[in-house]
Amino acid sequence: MTVLLPATVDEAVEHLAAAPSSTVLAGGTDLMVEVNDGHRRPSGVVVVNRIPELRSWRYDPRTATVTIGSAVTYSEMLDGPLATLVPALSEAARTVGSPQIRNAGTLGGNVGTSSPAGDGLPVLSALGAEVELASATGRRQLPFDEFMIGVKRTALAPGELIVSVTLPVVDGWQGYAKVGVRNAMVIAVASACVVLDRSQRQVAVALGSVGSTILRCAAAEAHLAATLDWSTLSASDADLARFGELVSAASRPITDHRSSAEYRRHAVGVLARRLVRRASRSDVAA
């Protein structure tokens, strides 16, 4: 096969325009599993993890947003300023695989694969992330919730490259949690991200592994926003119980070899309630 190593985004999209069937490779933690299992046989590979624009991130205080290049690794999200700005993404990155996987795997790979079990994806959905895409004809922005359209199906057009993801820096609290069949190096059986935007008094809840895409929970969000004590980020036991019920009701899980639909439906409600309780405890500690 042909292996190309472009130095810029422009070079990468030129290669993809010339050969749209080429496979983009960053960390390879998803792709190489499929290649080794015989499920994919790329005719050509465009390696993008050496492109500076994709390997960097930036914070814009004017717009209060963070833009993360698609080749930024999970390890780079764990600590430091980026983890402070988007803590839920740091929490999600910490649950990904082993240190070796976190050192190689990238946010763009997570987005491009678009598995409902992808750990970073509920965070992107809950925060209302925008995905920047580039092609030989220009660039475009697409909300993450419009980019992922099914199980490992995206709105990425032939010849397009994922450049970055832009997220708001939220005044409030955010967290991510998942459950699996073991305690470490596990694919999520169910996952949830909760964002409590104190300045806007808005709640966002996004669920992974319980539908064909990442699911938002509009009824649960509205209920918690109306009943939450925004000064302490706490809610009564009754309101939290109802919140959990509404989260579970929004899920669309299946039964497979890793879990039953009933367990997944129950689990996301429990995870969401636990995250809100954690928010209230963190506020007291602060």
GUMAR-912816 format. One record per residue: residue number from 1; residue in three letters; x, y, z of N, C-alpha, C in turn. Coordinates in steps of 0.2 Angstrom, whole numbers, plus 5000, padded with zeros to 4 digits. Example, Ala and Ser with C-alpha at 12.3 -4.5 7.8 and 13.67 -1.06 7.14 Angstrom:
REM GUMAR-912816
1, ALA, 5066, 4972, 5039, 5062, 4978, 5039, 5066, 4984, 5039
2, SER, 5064, 4989, 5035, 5068, 4995, 5036, 5064, 5000, 5039
This chain:
REM GUMAR-912816
1, MET, 5004, 4994, 5000, 5000, 5000, 5000, 5004, 5006, 5000
2, THR, 5001, 5012, 4998, 5005, 5018, 4998, 5004, 5021, 5005
3, VAL, 5010, 5024, 5008, 5010, 5027, 5014, 5012, 5034, 5013
4, LEU, 5008, 5039, 5015, 5010, 5046, 5014, 5011, 5050, 5020
5, LEU, 5016, 5054, 5021, 5016, 5058, 5027, 5016, 5065, 5026
6, PRO, 5011, 5069, 5025, 5010, 5076, 5024, 5013, 5080, 5030
7, ALA, 5015, 5086, 5028, 5018, 5090, 5034, 5013, 5096, 5036
8, THR, 5007, 5097, 5031, 5002, 5102, 5033, 4995, 5099, 5031
9, VAL, 4990, 5102, 5034, 4983, 5100, 5032, 4982, 5101, 5024
10, ASP, 4985, 5106, 5021, 4984, 5107, 5014, 4987, 5101, 5010
11, GLU, 4993, 5099, 5012, 4996, 5093, 5009, 4991, 5087, 5010
12, ALA, 4989, 5086, 5016, 4985, 5080, 5018, 4978, 5080, 5014
13, VAL, 4975, 5085, 5013, 4969, 5085, 5009, 4970, 5085, 5002
14, GLU, 4976, 5087, 4999, 4977, 5086, 4992, 4978, 5079, 4991
15, HIS, 4981, 5075, 4995, 4982, 5068, 4995, 4975, 5064, 4995
16, LEU, 4971, 5067, 4999, 4964, 5063, 5000, 4960, 5065, 4994
17, ALA, 4961, 5071, 4991, 4957, 5073, 4985, 4959, 5068, 4979
18, ALA, 4966, 5067, 4979, 4968, 5063, 4973, 4966, 5055, 4974
19, ALA, 4966, 5053, 4981, 4964, 5046, 4982, 4959, 5046, 4988
20, PRO, 4952, 5048, 4987, 4948, 5048, 4992, 4947, 5042, 4996
21, SER, 4949, 5036, 4993, 4948, 5030, 4997, 4953, 5028, 5002
22, SER, 4958, 5033, 5002, 4964, 5032, 5007, 4961, 5032, 5014
23, THR, 4965, 5029, 5018, 4963, 5029, 5025, 4968, 5034, 5029
24, VAL, 4964, 5038, 5033, 4968, 5043, 5037, 4971, 5039, 5044
25, LEU, 4977, 5040, 5045, 4980, 5036, 5051, 4983, 5042, 5056
26, ALA, 4981, 5041, 5062, 4984, 5046, 5067, 4987, 5041, 5072
27, GLY, 4984, 5039, 5078, 4987, 5035, 5082, 4986, 5027, 5081
28, GLY, 4981, 5026, 5077, 4980, 5019, 5074, 4977, 5014, 5079
29, THR, 4975, 5016, 5085, 4972, 5012, 5090, 4966, 5009, 5088
30, ASP, 4962, 5012, 5084, 4956, 5009, 5081, 4957, 5005, 5075
31, LEU, 4961, 5009, 5070, 4962, 5006, 5064, 4966, 4999, 5064
32, MET, 4971, 4999, 5068, 4975, 4993, 5067, 4972, 4987, 5070
33, VAL, 4967, 4988, 5075, 4963, 4982, 5077, 4959, 4979, 5071
34, GLU, 4956, 4983, 5067, 4952, 4981, 5061, 4957, 4978, 5056
35, VAL, 4963, 4981, 5055, 4967, 4978, 5050, 4970, 4971, 5052
36, ASN, 4972, 4971, 5059, 4974, 4965, 5061, 4969, 4959, 5061
37, ASP, 4963, 4961, 5062, 4957, 4956, 5062, 4955, 4954, 5055
38, GLY, 4958, 4958, 5050, 4956, 4956, 5043, 4950, 4960, 5041
39, HIS, 4947, 4965, 5045, 4941, 4968, 5043, 4942, 4974, 5038
40, ARG, 4949, 4976, 5038, 4950, 4982, 5033, 4957, 4981, 5030
41, ARG, 4957, 4982, 5023, 4963, 4982, 5019, 4964, 4988, 5016
42, PRO, 4967, 4994, 5019, 4968, 5000, 5015, 4972, 5000, 5009
43, SER, 4970, 5003, 5004, 4974, 5003, 4998, 4979, 5009, 4999
44, GLY, 4978, 5014, 5003, 4983, 5019, 5004, 4982, 5022, 5011
45, VAL, 4987, 5025, 5014, 4987, 5028, 5021, 4990, 5035, 5021
46, VAL, 4986, 5039, 5024, 4988, 5046, 5024, 4989, 5047, 5032
47, VAL, 4996, 5048, 5034, 4998, 5048, 5041, 4998, 5056, 5043
48, VAL, 4994, 5057, 5048, 4993, 5065, 5050, 4995, 5067, 5057
49, ASN, 4998, 5062, 5060, 5000, 5064, 5067, 5007, 5068, 5068
50, ARG, 5009, 5070, 5062, 5015, 5074, 5062, 5014, 5081, 5060
51, ILE, 5007, 5083, 5059, 5005, 5089, 5056, 5004, 5094, 5062
52, PRO, 5008, 5099, 5063, 5008, 5104, 5069, 5001, 5106, 5070
53, GLU, 4997, 5108, 5065, 4991, 5111, 5067, 4986, 5106, 5070
54, LEU, 4987, 5100, 5068, 4983, 5094, 5071, 4986, 5092, 5078
55, ARG, 4992, 5094, 5080, 4995, 5091, 5086, 4995, 5096, 5091
56, SER, 4991, 5102, 5090, 4991, 5107, 5095, 4984, 5109, 5097
57, TRP, 4984, 5113, 5103, 4977, 5116, 5105, 4978, 5123, 5107
58, ARG, 4972, 5126, 5107, 4973, 5133, 5109, 4966, 5136, 5113
59, TYR, 4967, 5140, 5118, 4962, 5143, 5121, 4961, 5150, 5119
60, ASP, 4955, 5152, 5118, 4953, 5159, 5115, 4949, 5162, 5121
61, PRO, 4952, 5166, 5125, 4948, 5169, 5131, 4942, 5174, 5128
62, ARG, 4943, 5177, 5122, 4938, 5181, 5120, 4931, 5178, 5119
63, THR, 4932, 5172, 5116, 4926, 5168, 5114, 4924, 5162, 5120
64, ALA, 4929, 5162, 5125, 4929, 5157, 5130, 4928, 5150, 5127
65, THR, 4932, 5148, 5122, 4932, 5142, 5119, 4939, 5139, 5119
66, VAL, 4939, 5132, 5118, 4945, 5128, 5117, 4945, 5125, 5111
67, THR, 4950, 5125, 5107, 4950, 5121, 5100, 4956, 5116, 5101
68, ILE, 4954, 5110, 5100, 4959, 5104, 5101, 4960, 5101, 5094
69, GLY, 4966, 5101, 5092, 4968, 5098, 5086, 4966, 5090, 5086
70, SER, 4965, 5088, 5080, 4962, 5081, 5080, 4968, 5076, 5081
71, ALA, 4974, 5077, 5081, 4979, 5073, 5083, 4982, 5074, 5090
72, VAL, 4979, 5078, 5094, 4981, 5078, 5101, 4979, 5071, 5104
73, THR, 4983, 5069, 5108, 4982, 5062, 5111, 4978, 5062, 5118
74, TYR, 4976, 5057, 5120, 4972, 5056, 5126, 4977, 5058, 5132
75, SER, 4983, 5056, 5132, 4988, 5058, 5137, 4989, 5065, 5138
76, GLU, 4988, 5069, 5132, 4989, 5076, 5133, 4983, 5080, 5136
77, MET, 4977, 5076, 5136, 4971, 5079, 5139, 4971, 5078, 5147
78, LEU, 4975, 5074, 5149, 4974, 5071, 5156, 4976, 5077, 5162
79, ASP, 4981, 5081, 5161, 4983, 5085, 5166, 4984, 5092, 5163
80, GLY, 4986, 5097, 5167, 4988, 5103, 5165, 4982, 5108, 5163
81, PRO, 4984, 5113, 5159, 4979, 5118, 5157, 4973, 5116, 5153
82, LEU, 4974, 5111, 5149, 4968, 5108, 5145, 4963, 5104, 5149
83, ALA, 4966, 5101, 5154, 4962, 5097, 5159, 4958, 5102, 5163
84, THR, 4961, 5107, 5165, 4957, 5112, 5169, 4952, 5116, 5165
85, LEU, 4953, 5117, 5159, 4948, 5120, 5155, 4942, 5116, 5153
86, VAL, 4943, 5109, 5152, 4938, 5105, 5150, 4939, 5098, 5154
87, PRO, 4937, 5099, 5160, 4939, 5093, 5165, 4935, 5087, 5163
88, ALA, 4929, 5087, 5160, 4926, 5081, 5159, 4929, 5077, 5153
89, LEU, 4933, 5081, 5149, 4936, 5077, 5143, 4943, 5074, 5146
90, SER, 4946, 5077, 5151, 4951, 5074, 5155, 4949, 5068, 5158
91, GLU, 4943, 5068, 5162, 4940, 5062, 5165, 4939, 5056, 5160
92, ALA, 4936, 5058, 5154, 4935, 5053, 5149, 4942, 5050, 5146
93, ALA, 4947, 5054, 5145, 4953, 5052, 5143, 4956, 5047, 5148
94, ARG, 4955, 5048, 5154, 4959, 5044, 5159, 4956, 5037, 5159
95, THR, 4950, 5036, 5156, 4947, 5029, 5156, 4949, 5025, 5150
96, VAL, 4952, 5029, 5146, 4954, 5025, 5139, 4959, 5020, 5140
97, GLY, 4958, 5014, 5139, 4964, 5009, 5138, 4969, 5009, 5143
98, SER, 4975, 5008, 5141, 4981, 5008, 5145, 4985, 5014, 5143
99, PRO, 4991, 5015, 5147, 4995, 5021, 5145, 4997, 5021, 5138
100, GLN, 4999, 5015, 5136, 5001, 5015, 5129, 4996, 5017, 5124
101, ILE, 4990, 5015, 5125, 4984, 5017, 5121, 4983, 5025, 5121
102, ARG, 4983, 5027, 5127, 4982, 5035, 5128, 4988, 5039, 5125
103, ASN, 4994, 5036, 5125, 4999, 5040, 5122, 4999, 5040, 5114
104, ALA, 4995, 5035, 5111, 4994, 5035, 5104, 4988, 5037, 5102
105, GLY, 4982, 5035, 5105, 4976, 5037, 5103, 4974, 5044, 5103
106, THR, 4970, 5047, 5098, 4969, 5054, 5098, 4961, 5056, 5098
107, LEU, 4960, 5062, 5099, 4953, 5064, 5100, 4950, 5064, 5093
108, GLY, 4954, 5065, 5087, 4951, 5065, 5081, 4949, 5058, 5079
109, GLY, 4953, 5053, 5081, 4952, 5046, 5080, 4946, 5044, 5083
110, ASN, 4944, 5046, 5089, 4938, 5045, 5093, 4932, 5047, 5089
111, VAL, 4933, 5054, 5087, 4927, 5057, 5083, 4926, 5053, 5076
112, GLY, 4932, 5052, 5073, 4931, 5049, 5066, 4929, 5042, 5066
113, THR, 4930, 5038, 5071, 4928, 5031, 5072, 4920, 5031, 5074
114, SER, 4918, 5036, 5078, 4911, 5037, 5080, 4908, 5031, 5082
115, SER, 4911, 5027, 5087, 4908, 5022, 5090, 4904, 5025, 5096
116, PRO, 4898, 5022, 5097, 4894, 5025, 5103, 4897, 5024, 5109
117, ALA, 4902, 5019, 5109, 4906, 5018, 5116, 4912, 5022, 5116
118, GLY, 4913, 5027, 5112, 4919, 5031, 5112, 4919, 5035, 5118
119, ASP, 4924, 5035, 5122, 4924, 5039, 5129, 4923, 5046, 5128
120, GLY, 4926, 5049, 5123, 4926, 5056, 5123, 4920, 5059, 5120
121, LEU, 4916, 5055, 5116, 4910, 5058, 5113, 4904, 5060, 5117
122, PRO, 4902, 5057, 5122, 4897, 5060, 5127, 4899, 5067, 5129
123, VAL, 4906, 5068, 5130, 4908, 5075, 5132, 4907, 5080, 5127
124, LEU, 4909, 5078, 5121, 4908, 5083, 5115, 4901, 5084, 5114
125, SER, 4896, 5079, 5115, 4889, 5081, 5114, 4887, 5085, 5119
126, ALA, 4888, 5084, 5125, 4885, 5088, 5131, 4888, 5095, 5131
127, LEU, 4894, 5096, 5128, 4897, 5103, 5128, 4895, 5106, 5121
128, GLY, 4891, 5103, 5117, 4890, 5106, 5110, 4896, 5108, 5106
129, ALA, 4900, 5103, 5105, 4906, 5104, 5102, 4905, 5105, 5094
130, GLU, 4909, 5109, 5091, 4909, 5110, 5084, 4915, 5106, 5081
131, VAL, 4914, 5102, 5076, 4920, 5099, 5072, 4922, 5103, 5066
132, GLU, 4928, 5104, 5065, 4931, 5107, 5059, 4933, 5102, 5054
133, LEU, 4931, 5103, 5048, 4933, 5098, 5043, 4936, 5102, 5037
134, ALA, 4941, 5099, 5034, 4945, 5102, 5029, 4945, 5097, 5023
135, SER, 4944, 5100, 5017, 4945, 5097, 5010, 4949, 5101, 5006
136, ALA, 4950, 5099, 5000, 4954, 5102, 4995, 4950, 5109, 4993
137, THR, 4943, 5109, 4994, 4939, 5115, 4992, 4938, 5120, 4998
138, GLY, 4940, 5118, 5004, 4939, 5123, 5009, 4938, 5119, 5016
139, ARG, 4936, 5123, 5020, 4934, 5121, 5027, 4927, 5122, 5029
140, ARG, 4924, 5118, 5033, 4918, 5119, 5036, 4917, 5117, 5043
141, GLN, 4912, 5120, 5047, 4911, 5118, 5054, 4904, 5114, 5054
142, LEU, 4904, 5109, 5058, 4898, 5105, 5059, 4897, 5103, 5066
143, PRO, 4891, 5104, 5069, 4890, 5102, 5076, 4892, 5095, 5077
144, PHE, 4895, 5093, 5082, 4896, 5085, 5083, 4890, 5081, 5083
145, ASP, 4884, 5084, 5085, 4878, 5080, 5085, 4875, 5079, 5078
146, GLU, 4878, 5083, 5073, 4876, 5082, 5066, 4882, 5078, 5063
147, PHE, 4887, 5078, 5066, 4893, 5074, 5062, 4892, 5067, 5063
148, MET, 4891, 5064, 5069, 4890, 5057, 5070, 4882, 5055, 5069
149, ILE, 4881, 5051, 5064, 4875, 5050, 5062, 4872, 5042, 5063
150, GLY, 4877, 5038, 5065, 4875, 5031, 5067, 4881, 5028, 5070
151, VAL, 4880, 5021, 5070, 4886, 5017, 5073, 4892, 5017, 5068
152, LYS, 4897, 5020, 5070, 4903, 5021, 5066, 4901, 5024, 5059
153, ARG, 4896, 5028, 5059, 4894, 5032, 5053, 4894, 5040, 5054
154, THR, 4897, 5043, 5050, 4898, 5050, 5050, 4896, 5054, 5044
155, ALA, 4896, 5061, 5045, 4894, 5065, 5039, 4901, 5067, 5036
156, LEU, 4906, 5064, 5037, 4912, 5066, 5034, 4912, 5064, 5026
157, ALA, 4913, 5069, 5022, 4913, 5068, 5015, 4919, 5065, 5012
158, PRO, 4919, 5061, 5006, 4925, 5059, 5003, 4930, 5064, 5002
159, GLY, 4937, 5063, 5004, 4942, 5068, 5004, 4942, 5073, 5009
160, GLU, 4938, 5072, 5015, 4938, 5077, 5020, 4942, 5074, 5026
161, LEU, 4945, 5079, 5030, 4949, 5077, 5035, 4947, 5081, 5042
162, ILE, 4947, 5077, 5047, 4945, 5081, 5054, 4951, 5085, 5056
163, VAL, 4950, 5091, 5057, 4955, 5096, 5058, 4955, 5097, 5066
164, SER, 4950, 5098, 5069, 4949, 5100, 5076, 4942, 5100, 5079
165, VAL, 4942, 5100, 5085, 4936, 5101, 5089, 4936, 5107, 5093
166, THR, 4930, 5111, 5093, 4930, 5117, 5097, 4925, 5116, 5103
167, LEU, 4927, 5118, 5109, 4922, 5117, 5115, 4922, 5123, 5119
168, PRO, 4916, 5125, 5122, 4915, 5130, 5126, 4919, 5129, 5133
169, VAL, 4921, 5134, 5136, 4924, 5133, 5143, 4918, 5136, 5147
170, VAL, 4915, 5131, 5151, 4909, 5132, 5155, 4910, 5134, 5162
171, ASP, 4906, 5139, 5164, 4906, 5142, 5171, 4901, 5137, 5175
172, GLY, 4904, 5133, 5178, 4900, 5128, 5182, 4904, 5122, 5183
173, TRP, 4900, 5116, 5182, 4903, 5109, 5183, 4902, 5105, 5178
174, GLN, 4907, 5100, 5177, 4906, 5095, 5172, 4909, 5088, 5174
175, GLY, 4906, 5083, 5172, 4910, 5076, 5174, 4908, 5071, 5169
176, TYR, 4912, 5066, 5169, 4911, 5060, 5165, 4911, 5053, 5169
177, ALA, 4907, 5048, 5167, 4908, 5042, 5171, 4906, 5036, 5166
178, LYS, 4908, 5030, 5167, 4906, 5025, 5163, 4907, 5018, 5168
179, VAL, 4903, 5013, 5165, 4904, 5007, 5168, 4905, 5002, 5163
180, GLY, 4909, 4996, 5165, 4911, 4991, 5160, 4911, 4984, 5163
181, VAL, 4913, 4979, 5160, 4913, 4973, 5163, 4919, 4971, 5167
182, ARG, 4924, 4976, 5168, 4929, 4975, 5172, 4931, 4983, 5175
183, ASN, 4937, 4983, 5179, 4938, 4990, 5182, 4943, 4994, 5178
184, ALA, 4946, 4991, 5173, 4951, 4995, 5169, 4952, 4992, 5162
185, MET, 4954, 4997, 5157, 4955, 4995, 5150, 4949, 4991, 5147
186, VAL, 4943, 4995, 5148, 4937, 4992, 5146, 4933, 4997, 5141
187, ILE, 4929, 4993, 5137, 4925, 4997, 5133, 4918, 4999, 5137
188, ALA, 4916, 5005, 5136, 4910, 5006, 5140, 4904, 5002, 5139
189, VAL, 4901, 4999, 5144, 4894, 4996, 5143, 4889, 5002, 5143
190, ALA, 4890, 5007, 5147, 4886, 5013, 5147, 4890, 5019, 5150
191, SER, 4889, 5025, 5147, 4893, 5030, 5150, 4888, 5037, 5150
192, ALA, 4891, 5042, 5153, 4887, 5048, 5154, 4891, 5054, 5155
193, CYS, 4889, 5059, 5152, 4892, 5066, 5154, 4887, 5071, 5156
194, VAL, 4888, 5074, 5161, 4884, 5079, 5164, 4887, 5086, 5164
195, VAL, 4884, 5091, 5162, 4887, 5098, 5162, 4882, 5102, 5165
196, LEU, 4884, 5106, 5170, 4880, 5111, 5174, 4883, 5118, 5172
197, ASP, 4879, 5121, 5168, 4882, 5128, 5166, 4878, 5133, 5171
198, ARG, 4882, 5135, 5176, 4879, 5140, 5181, 4877, 5146, 5178
199, SER, 4881, 5149, 5174, 4880, 5156, 5171, 4873, 5156, 5167
200, GLN, 4872, 5151, 5163, 4866, 5150, 5159, 4861, 5147, 5162
201, ARG, 4862, 5144, 5168, 4857, 5139, 5171, 4854, 5134, 5167
202, GLN, 4859, 5131, 5163, 4857, 5125, 5159, 4861, 5119, 5161
203, VAL, 4857, 5113, 5159, 4860, 5107, 5161, 4860, 5103, 5154
204, ALA, 4866, 5099, 5153, 4866, 5095, 5147, 4868, 5088, 5150
205, VAL, 4865, 5083, 5147, 4866, 5076, 5149, 4867, 5072, 5142
206, ALA, 4873, 5069, 5141, 4874, 5065, 5135, 4876, 5058, 5137
207, LEU, 4873, 5053, 5133, 4874, 5046, 5135, 4878, 5042, 5130
208, GLY, 4882, 5038, 5131, 4886, 5033, 5127, 4884, 5026, 5128
209, SER, 4885, 5022, 5123, 4884, 5015, 5123, 4876, 5013, 5124
210, VAL, 4872, 5017, 5123, 4865, 5016, 5124, 4860, 5018, 5118
211, GLY, 4863, 5018, 5113, 4860, 5020, 5107, 4864, 5020, 5101
212, SER, 4862, 5021, 5095, 4866, 5020, 5089, 4871, 5027, 5088
213, THR, 4869, 5032, 5092, 4873, 5038, 5092, 4873, 5040, 5099
214, ILE, 4877, 5045, 5101, 4877, 5048, 5107, 4870, 5052, 5108
215, LEU, 4867, 5050, 5114, 4860, 5053, 5115, 4860, 5058, 5120
216, ARG, 4856, 5064, 5119, 4855, 5069, 5123, 4848, 5067, 5127
217, CYS, 4847, 5070, 5133, 4841, 5069, 5137, 4837, 5075, 5138
218, ALA, 4834, 5078, 5134, 4830, 5084, 5134, 4826, 5085, 5140
219, ALA, 4822, 5080, 5142, 4817, 5080, 5147, 4821, 5080, 5154
220, ALA, 4826, 5076, 5154, 4830, 5076, 5161, 4834, 5082, 5162
221, GLU, 4836, 5085, 5156, 4840, 5091, 5157, 4835, 5097, 5159
222, ALA, 4829, 5097, 5156, 4824, 5102, 5158, 4822, 5102, 5166
223, HIS, 4821, 5095, 5168, 4819, 5094, 5175, 4824, 5096, 5180
224, LEU, 4830, 5094, 5178, 4836, 5096, 5183, 4837, 5104, 5183
225, ALA, 4837, 5107, 5177, 4838, 5114, 5177, 4833, 5118, 5181
226, ALA, 4827, 5115, 5181, 4821, 5118, 5185, 4822, 5117, 5192
227, THR, 4824, 5112, 5194, 4824, 5110, 5202, 4831, 5110, 5205
228, LEU, 4836, 5111, 5201, 4843, 5112, 5204, 4844, 5118, 5208
229, ASP, 4847, 5118, 5214, 4849, 5124, 5218, 4856, 5126, 5215
230, TRP, 4855, 5131, 5211, 4861, 5133, 5207, 4867, 5136, 5211
231, SER, 4865, 5138, 5217, 4870, 5141, 5221, 4875, 5135, 5224
232, THR, 4872, 5130, 5225, 4876, 5124, 5228, 4876, 5118, 5223
233, LEU, 4873, 5119, 5217, 4873, 5113, 5212, 4870, 5107, 5215
234, SER, 4865, 5107, 5220, 4862, 5101, 5223, 4855, 5101, 5221
235, ALA, 4852, 5095, 5222, 4845, 5094, 5221, 4843, 5089, 5227
236, SER, 4836, 5089, 5228, 4833, 5085, 5233, 4834, 5077, 5230
237, ASP, 4833, 5073, 5235, 4833, 5066, 5233, 4828, 5064, 5228
238, ALA, 4822, 5067, 5229, 4816, 5066, 5225, 4817, 5068, 5218
239, ASP, 4820, 5074, 5218, 4821, 5077, 5211, 4827, 5073, 5207
240, LEU, 4832, 5071, 5211, 4837, 5067, 5208, 4835, 5060, 5206
241, ALA, 4830, 5057, 5210, 4827, 5051, 5207, 4823, 5052, 5201
242, ARG, 4819, 5057, 5200, 4816, 5058, 5194, 4820, 5060, 5188
243, PHE, 4826, 5064, 5190, 4831, 5065, 5185, 4834, 5058, 5182
244, GLY, 4835, 5054, 5187, 4838, 5047, 5184, 4833, 5043, 5180
245, GLU, 4827, 5044, 5182, 4822, 5040, 5178, 4821, 5043, 5171
246, LEU, 4821, 5050, 5171, 4821, 5053, 5164, 4827, 5051, 5160
247, VAL, 4833, 5051, 5163, 4839, 5049, 5159, 4838, 5042, 5156
248, SER, 4836, 5037, 5161, 4835, 5030, 5159, 4830, 5030, 5153
249, ALA, 4825, 5034, 5153, 4820, 5034, 5148, 4822, 5036, 5142
250, ALA, 4827, 5040, 5142, 4830, 5043, 5135, 4834, 5038, 5132
251, SER, 4837, 5033, 5135, 4841, 5028, 5132, 4838, 5024, 5127
252, ARG, 4842, 5021, 5123, 4839, 5016, 5118, 4844, 5010, 5117
253, PRO, 4845, 5007, 5122, 4850, 5002, 5122, 4848, 4995, 5119
254, ILE, 4853, 4991, 5117, 4852, 4984, 5115, 4855, 4979, 5119
255, THR, 4854, 4973, 5119, 4857, 4968, 5122, 4862, 4965, 5118
256, ASP, 4868, 4964, 5120, 4874, 4961, 5116, 4878, 4957, 5121
257, HIS, 4884, 4955, 5118, 4888, 4950, 5122, 4891, 4954, 5129
258, ARG, 4891, 4960, 5129, 4894, 4964, 5135, 4889, 4966, 5140
259, SER, 4882, 4966, 5138, 4877, 4968, 5143, 4870, 4968, 5140
260, SER, 4865, 4968, 5145, 4858, 4968, 5143, 4856, 4975, 5142
261, ALA, 4851, 4975, 5138, 4848, 4982, 5138, 4845, 4985, 5144
262, GLU, 4842, 4980, 5148, 4839, 4982, 5155, 4845, 4985, 5159
263, TYR, 4851, 4982, 5159, 4856, 4984, 5164, 4859, 4991, 5161
264, ARG, 4859, 4992, 5155, 4862, 4998, 5152, 4857, 5004, 5154
265, ARG, 4851, 5003, 5153, 4846, 5008, 5154, 4846, 5010, 5161
266, HIS, 4847, 5005, 5166, 4847, 5007, 5173, 4854, 5010, 5174
267, ALA, 4859, 5008, 5171, 4866, 5011, 5173, 4866, 5018, 5171
268, VAL, 4864, 5020, 5166, 4865, 5027, 5164, 4861, 5032, 5169
269, GLY, 4855, 5030, 5171, 4852, 5034, 5176, 4856, 5034, 5183
270, VAL, 4859, 5029, 5185, 4863, 5029, 5191, 4869, 5033, 5190
271, LEU, 4872, 5033, 5184, 4878, 5037, 5182, 4877, 5044, 5183
272, ALA, 4871, 5046, 5179, 4869, 5053, 5179, 4868, 5056, 5186
273, ARG, 4864, 5052, 5190, 4863, 5054, 5197, 4869, 5055, 5201
274, ARG, 4874, 5050, 5200, 4880, 5051, 5204, 4884, 5057, 5202
275, LEU, 4884, 5058, 5195, 4888, 5064, 5193, 4885, 5070, 5196
276, VAL, 4879, 5071, 5197, 4876, 5077, 5200, 4877, 5077, 5207
277, ARG, 4877, 5072, 5210, 4879, 5072, 5218, 4887, 5074, 5218
278, ARG, 4891, 5072, 5214, 4898, 5073, 5214, 4899, 5081, 5213
279, ALA, 4894, 5084, 5209, 4895, 5091, 5207, 4893, 5095, 5214
280, SER, 4888, 5093, 5218, 4887, 5096, 5224, 4892, 5096, 5229
281, ARG, 4895, 5090, 5229, 4901, 5089, 5234, 4907, 5093, 5232
282, SER, 4908, 5094, 5226, 4914, 5098, 5223, 4913, 5105, 5225
283, ASP, 4906, 5107, 5224, 4905, 5114, 5226, 4906, 5116, 5233
284, VAL, 4904, 5111, 5237, 4905, 5112, 5245, 4913, 5112, 5246
285, ALA, 4917, 5108, 5243, 4924, 5108, 5244, 4927, 5114, 5242
286, ALA, 4925, 5117, 5236, 4928, 5123, 5233, 4927, 5129, 5238
